[in-house]
């Protein structure tokens, strides 16, 4: 990588053979953060694209790179989960071929393998970013031996900065947990939530209320946080009235809705969540560190749901625009870093030798595949679960016509019928 790309990788992991003590880790992170410039973007798969601008000449010549050494007052760290190159391309296609807001800042590549696999998961991925250390898949905030290591949020708090976490997944999911917990298994949501409730993080906005209020230990963590001085909430009105920290607003029991399914009267967009967090945290005189995750890009990949994936990717771009506007309006005291941790789902933009795309179909979709499937299941259940392929095709066509104009099922193959029936 050229020097610009090397600087863009400042948050990436040290080799796993070079463990750092907590004190050394903080010193190392201090040194790296001092070298950040204004905007960095990384979009990932196993090999990812990175972006670095400000203090770099447009020629891209290594010898003409200018370094601006400073400690930013505000750091916004954005992560598109599962946001690989194919997902980026699909989002552009669904946008009618127009560039994403991040595109003008793209500048390099990065490998995302974990300590235990060529294919990282979100837990090991965020640990590399937040702790500058490679670890095994499933681990959050611990090294390859399971020993807790310092993260960026802890360093920021030590400096007197405010810290906020925004996610469209449960706030105890892997990525936000990477800034707020240390655990050997990302699946221990209740333990992660307990660590978050006992942390000094100033602001939480996301989903995942169940791991705070419907716990196996019968402890209501939101009540406990309220006793500590946190403002707590679970509704859109709670979100709208949020104007100070410490605060936690959990807007869904588990995941927030896909952007394509989101009801604006009950849930804000990721861009609105980002703006709210920036508005609240920027009141802190000591500066802030803010994590913003586009969580459900990844979920659309897991579900092989292209319309959900694309619309969440586009929504993440809108959040990027909000963050970029803030950074650009605050001179050299603010930094924006936007990355991805891996690709999800093996998205391909063609199949079976057919070099075709019909973006108008995805662009016209009004719901995610999972919501469409739920509607179809309800209809079929009401009919006593018919087994005839034409009966099933009729239901699918009726539902799909309402969800996507001029799109019907012209052919029902055996595998499709079995899948729908099951």
N, C-alpha and C positions, 0 to 999 in steps of 0.2 A: 504494500500500500504506500501511496505517496504521503508526504507529511500531513497534508490535510486529512487524509483518511486515518492516519495514525492518531491525530488529535481527536478525531471523531470517535475513536475507540477508547477514549480515556476512561469510560465507565466499565469497559469489559474486563473479564476476569484475568487475574494473574494465573500463570500455569499452576496446576494443582500441586506441583512439587515444591512450591514456594509458599508455605503457609505463613500467616502473619499472626502475631499476638494481637489482642484487642488494641493495646496502645500503639503498636506499630501500624495496625490497620488504619487507625484514625489519622496517624501522621501521613500515611500513604494517601488516604483519601483527601486529606487537606491539600497535599501536593497536587493531586490530579485535578481537583475542583478548581484550584487556582489557575490551571491552564485552560479551562473551558472558554470557548468563545460563544457567540450569541445563539446560533441555531444549529442543531445537529439532528439528522434524521437517519434512522436505520430501519430497513424493511427486511424481514428475514425469512429464510427457509433453512436448509443446511448451509447454503451460501446466501448472504443477504446483501441488500443494497444499503449504503449509508450516505448521509448528507451532512455536510459541514459548510457553513457560510459565515462570513464576517471575518475580516483579517486575512482572507485568502484571495489572491489575485484571480481574475477571471480566466487567465491563461491556463491555470492548473499546473504551471511550471513549479517544480519542487523548490527551485532556488528563489522564486519570487514570493513564497509564502511569508506573510508577516505575522508575528506572534503578538497577541495582546494578552499580557499577564495581569490578571485581576481576580478578585474573589467576588463572584456575583452576589448581589443582595437577595435575589429571587431566582430559584431554579424550578422550572416546570419540566417534569419528566413524563413523557407520554409513551404508552406502549399499546400497539395494536396486537392483541393476542391472536396467534395463528395467521398473521397478516403477511403471507409469503408473496413472491412475485406474481404468481398466478391470480391470487386474490386481488392484488393491486390492478392487474390488467382487466379482470372481470368488472371491478368497480368502475373503471374508465369506460368500458364497453356499455355498461348499464347507464352511465351518464351521457350516453350518446357519443362517446369517443373523446369527450373533453378531458383535459388533465385534472388530476386531483390537486387540492391545495398544496400538498406536500411536494408534488413533482418538481417544481423549480429548484428545490433545495437538495435533491438527491445527488450523492457524490461518491459512493464507494461500496465495498462489500465486506461482509464479516461472516465467519463460520460460527455456527451456534451449537456445536456438539457439546454434550455434558461430560462429566467425569466418568459416567458409566455407560454411555451410549452415543453412537453417531447421531441419533435422533433425540434431542432434548425434550423434556416436558416443560410445562410452564413453571414448575417449582424450581428446578435446577436453573432454568433460564433466568428467572428473576433474581435468584441468588447470585448469579454471575454479575448481573447489572448492579444490584443493590449492595453486595458485599465484596465485589471484585475478586471472586473466588469460585472456581469450578467445584461442583458437588455432584452427587448422584441423583438420578431421577427420583422425584417424590420428596426430596429434602428441601427445606426452606430455612435459610439463615443459619445453616450449620455446614461444617466442612465435610470432607469425605469420610471422616471418622465419627461424625455426629456431634462434634463439639461446636457450640454456638460461636459465631463470629459477628463482629460489629457490622451494622448496615448504615446506609446513607442517612436514614431518618435519625438514628441515634447520634451520628456525627452532627447533623444539622441542629438537633436539640441542644447538644453540648455547646454549640456556637450561639445559642440564643435565638435560633430561627423557629418559626412556627412550622408545623408539618400537617399536611392534609392528604387524604386518600379518597379518590373518586373511582368507582367501578360500576359497570352495569351487571356484573356478577354479584354473588354474595361478597360482602366486604371481607369475609374470612377465607375467600378463595385464594388460590396460590399467589397471584401477582400482588394484590394489596397486602397479603400476609408477608410477602418478601420484604416489606418496609416496616413490619410491625410485629413480627413473631420469629421464634426459633423453634423448629420442630422437625423431627425426622420423617414424619409422614404428613403430606399435604391433606390427607383425608381426615385428620383429627380436627374437624371444624370447631368443635366445642372448646378444645384446648386452645386453639388459635384465637377464638373469640374472647376467651378468658384473658389471654395475654394482651389482646388489644384493649380490653376494658381496663386493665391495670397498667396500661402504657401511658406515656405523656403525649401521645398523638393529639393534635388539637382539633382535627376535623375529619369525620368519616361521612361519606355520602355514597350510598349504593343499595344493594339488596342484602338478603341473608338474615332477616330479623329472627328466623326460627332458632338460630344458634345462639341468640342472645336472650330470648324470652321463652322458648319451648324446649328447655334443656333437660337432659336425663338426670341432672343433679337438682332440678327444680329451682335453680337460682335464676332470678331475673336480672341479667347484667345491665339492662337499660335502667332499671331502678337503682342499681348500685352506682352506675355512672352518673345518674342524676344527683345522687347524694354527694358525689365528688364535685359537683358544680357544672356538669355537662347539661346543655340543653338537649333534649331527646325528642325524636319524632318519628312517625311512620307514614305520614300522609303528605300529599302535595301541598296542602296549606302550611304544614310544618316546614316544608322545604322553602316555600315562597317567603315565609316570615323570617327565615334564618338570616341573621345579620351580625353575628358575633361568634366567637369561640370561647371555650371548648364546646363542641356540639357533635351529635351523631344523629343522622337521619337515614333510616333504613326503609326504603320505599317498596320492598317486596319481601315475601316470606323467604323465597330463594332467589332465583334469577329475576332481574328486571326483564321486561318484554323485549323481544327483538324490535328494532326500530320499525320494521314494516308492520308489526302488530301493535305498536304502542298507541295507547289512548292518551292524547295530550291533556285530557281532563283529570287523569289519575297519576301519570308519571311524566317527569321532565325528560328531555332528550339529553344525550351525553354532552352536547354542546352547552345546553342550559346548566347542567351540573358543573361543567368546567367553569363557566362564567361565574356561577354563584360562588364556587370555591375561590376563584381568583379575587372576586370582590371582597369576600370576607377575610381571606388571609392577607391581602395587600394592606389591610389596616394595621398589621403588626409591624412595629417600627424596626424590629430586628431582621426583617426579611422572612422569606418562607421557602420551603421545599414542598412541591405539590406533585403527586402521582395522579395521572389520569389514564385509566385503562379502557380501551375499547374491547371489552371482555367477550362480547358475543359474536364477534367475527369468527372466533375460534369455535363457538358452539355451532354456527352455521356450517363450518367445515366438518365437524364431527357428524352432523346430521346429513351431510351431503345435500344441503339445502341452499341452492345457489342464490335464490332471491333474498333469503334472510342474510346470507353472508355478504352479498353485495351492498344491500341497504345499510347494514351496520358499518361496513367499511366506508361508505359515503358519509354516514353520520359522524364517524371518527374524524374524517377530513374537515367537517364543519367545526368540530371541537378544536382541531388544530388551528383553524383560522382565528378562533377566539383567543387562543393562547398566543399565537403569533402577533396578533394586534396588540396585546398587552406588552409583550416583549419589545416590540418596535416602538412603542410609545414611552418606554422607560429607559432609553439611552443604553449605556453600557453596564447598567447594574442588574440586568436580568438575562437569563439564559433559558433557551428552550431546547430540549433534547427529545426527539421522537424516534422510537425504535420498535422492533417486533422481536418476538422470542423464537418463533418457528412457524412453519406452515402447518396446516391441519387439513386432513381429508384427501390429500393427493389430487387436488382439483386439476382437471384437464379441460382445455377449451375446445376440444374436438374428440370424436371417438369413431372407431370402426372405419378408419380411413376417410371419414367425411370431414372435409375442411370447410365447415359451415358454422355460422353463428347466427342466432336469431335474437339479438338483444331486445327487440321490441317485446318479445314474450315476457322476459324477466322484468323489463321496465314497467310492464302493465300489471304485473302481479300485485294483488292487494293484500296478501297475507302470506305467512310462511307456510312451508309444506306441512309442518307439524300441526298448525291450526287447521289447514285444509283437511288433513287426515282425521282430526278430531271431529270435524263436522260430518265427514263421510261416515265415520264409525257410528256416530249418533243416528244418522239416517238408516244405516244398515241394521243396527240393533233394533230400531223401531219397526223394521220389516221382518223381524225374526231371523236375521242373518241369512238372507237368500244365498243359494249356491250357484244359481245360474249366471253365467258370465254376462249375458245381456242385461239382466236385472242390475247387476253391479255396475256395468258400464253406463246404464241410464242414470243411476244415482251420481256416479262420478261426473258425468257430463253436466247434469243439472247443477251440481255444486260448483264445478269449475267454471261454468258459464257465468255464474254470479261473482266469482273471484277474479277471473281474467276474461275480459271481453273477447269473443271470437276465437277462443281456445277450447277445443273439445277433444275427447279421446277418440281417435279414428280407428284404433286397433287395440284390442285387448288380448295380450298374449297370456299364456298359461302362468308364467312366473308373476306377472302383474296381478292377475286375478287372485292367485294364492296369497300374495303379499297383502292385498287389500282385505281379503277375507280374514286373514290372521290378525 
